[in-house]
């Protein structure tokens, strides 16, 4: 499924994603969701949780093809970490 172009700025997407996470996702989280990826449709709050980021996004897009998706990681300050290779 192709990605859609968002009409929102990255800052607006981040704000709406954080709001949707707090309002729609956080109340549904279980301890076993720690570290999993959450793909959120910022307009509706519809979301998918999965250990794999791509799977979470694709499952959400299968239901909401035109969603503005914000991706987060449960319990982490950032979705991804960048490390130097050794």
HUKAVEN-V651045 format. One record per backbone hydrogen bond with DSSP energy under -1.0 kcal/mol. NH is the residue of the N-H (numbers start at 0). CO is the residue of the C=O. Records with the same first field share a line. If there is no record, write none. Layout:
NH->CO + CO
This chain:
12->8
13->9
14->10
15->11
16->12
17->13
18->14
19->15
20->16
21->17
22->18
23->19
24->19
25->20
27->24
28->25
32->29
33->30
34->73
35->32
36->49
37->71
38->47
39->69
40->45
41->67
44->40
47->38
49->36
55->51
56->52
57->53
58->54
59->55
60->56
61->57
63->59
66->63
69->39
71->37
73->35
75->72
